[in-house]
Amino acid sequence: MTPDDTLKAFLAAGRPAPRDAVFELAVAERVARRRFWMSQLALLPWVLVACVLAAFALPVLRAMGPGLAPVVEQVSMVGGLAALTLLTAGLLVRRLRPS
């Protein structure tokens, strides 16, 4: 049987079988679950490194805590002002955008 004969037989068979939506949904769900778990496993080493660094940094932060309080206050005020500015700008851009 030549490739042309195979193609003719395939085209002569008529319409392809209907697609099974339930099966496709199940396969898509399995693929999504696998991707989710693989991404979580890829993040695991970074979480472990962050935990180790936090464990080593905790005594240093406890010792430096009282001295850092004024700096943290200023940084948080500037950050809050920046967040408020960005929020206001975002709302104004939406409101003033021509339709």
C-alpha positions as CSV (number, residue, x, y, z in Angstrom):
1,M,0.0,0.0,0.0
2,T,1.5,3.3,-1.1
3,P,1.2,6.5,0.9
4,D,-1.4,7.7,-1.6
5,D,-3.5,4.7,-1.0
6,T,-3.3,5.2,2.8
7,L,-4.4,8.8,2.3
8,K,-7.3,7.8,0.1
9,A,-8.5,5.2,2.6
10,F,-8.3,7.7,5.4
11,L,-10.2,10.3,3.4
12,A,-12.8,7.8,2.3
13,A,-13.5,6.8,5.9
14,G,-15.6,10.0,6.3
15,R,-15.8,12.2,9.3
16,P,-13.4,11.6,12.2
17,A,-14.9,10.2,15.4
18,P,-16.5,12.8,17.7
19,R,-14.2,14.3,20.3
20,D,-14.7,13.1,23.9
21,A,-14.9,16.3,26.0
22,V,-14.9,14.5,29.3
23,F,-11.7,12.7,28.3
24,E,-10.0,15.9,27.1
25,L,-11.0,17.7,30.3
26,A,-9.6,14.9,32.4
27,V,-6.3,15.0,30.5
28,A,-6.1,18.8,30.7
29,E,-6.7,18.5,34.5
30,R,-3.9,16.0,34.9
31,V,-1.5,18.1,32.9
32,A,-2.4,21.2,34.9
33,R,-2.0,19.3,38.2
34,R,1.4,18.0,37.1
35,R,2.6,21.5,36.0
36,F,1.4,22.9,39.4
37,W,3.2,20.3,41.4
38,M,6.4,20.5,39.3
39,S,6.4,24.3,39.8
40,Q,6.0,23.8,43.6
41,L,8.8,21.3,43.7
42,A,11.0,23.7,41.7
43,L,10.4,26.4,44.4
44,L,11.2,24.1,47.3
45,P,15.0,24.7,47.3
46,W,14.4,28.4,47.4
47,V,12.1,28.1,50.3
48,L,14.6,26.0,52.2
49,V,17.4,28.5,51.5
50,A,15.1,31.4,52.7
51,C,14.4,29.4,55.9
52,V,18.0,28.8,56.6
53,L,18.9,32.5,56.0
54,A,16.1,33.6,58.2
55,A,17.3,31.2,61.0
56,F,20.8,32.7,60.8
57,A,19.5,36.3,60.5
58,L,17.1,36.2,63.4
59,P,19.7,36.7,66.2
60,V,21.3,39.6,64.3
61,L,17.9,41.2,63.8
62,R,17.0,40.8,67.5
63,A,20.3,42.5,68.5
64,M,19.8,45.4,65.9
65,G,16.1,45.7,66.3
66,P,15.9,48.7,68.6
67,G,18.4,50.6,66.5
68,L,16.5,49.9,63.3
69,A,13.2,51.2,64.6
70,P,13.5,54.8,63.3
71,V,14.7,53.6,59.9
72,V,11.8,51.2,59.6
73,E,9.4,53.9,60.5
74,Q,10.7,56.2,57.8
75,V,10.9,53.5,55.1
76,S,7.3,52.4,55.9
77,M,6.1,56.0,55.7
78,V,7.7,56.5,52.3
79,G,6.5,53.1,51.1
80,G,2.9,53.9,52.2
81,L,3.1,57.3,50.5
82,A,4.3,55.6,47.3
83,A,1.6,53.0,47.4
84,L,-1.1,55.7,47.9
85,T,0.3,57.7,45.0
86,L,0.3,54.6,42.7
87,L,-3.2,53.7,43.8
88,T,-4.5,57.2,43.1
89,A,-2.7,57.4,39.8
90,G,-4.2,54.1,38.7
91,L,-7.7,55.2,39.7
92,L,-7.3,58.5,37.8
93,V,-6.0,56.8,34.7
94,R,-9.0,54.6,34.6
95,R,-11.4,57.4,35.2
96,L,-9.8,59.9,32.8
97,R,-9.2,57.4,30.0
98,P,-11.3,58.3,26.9
99,S,-13.8,55.6,26.0
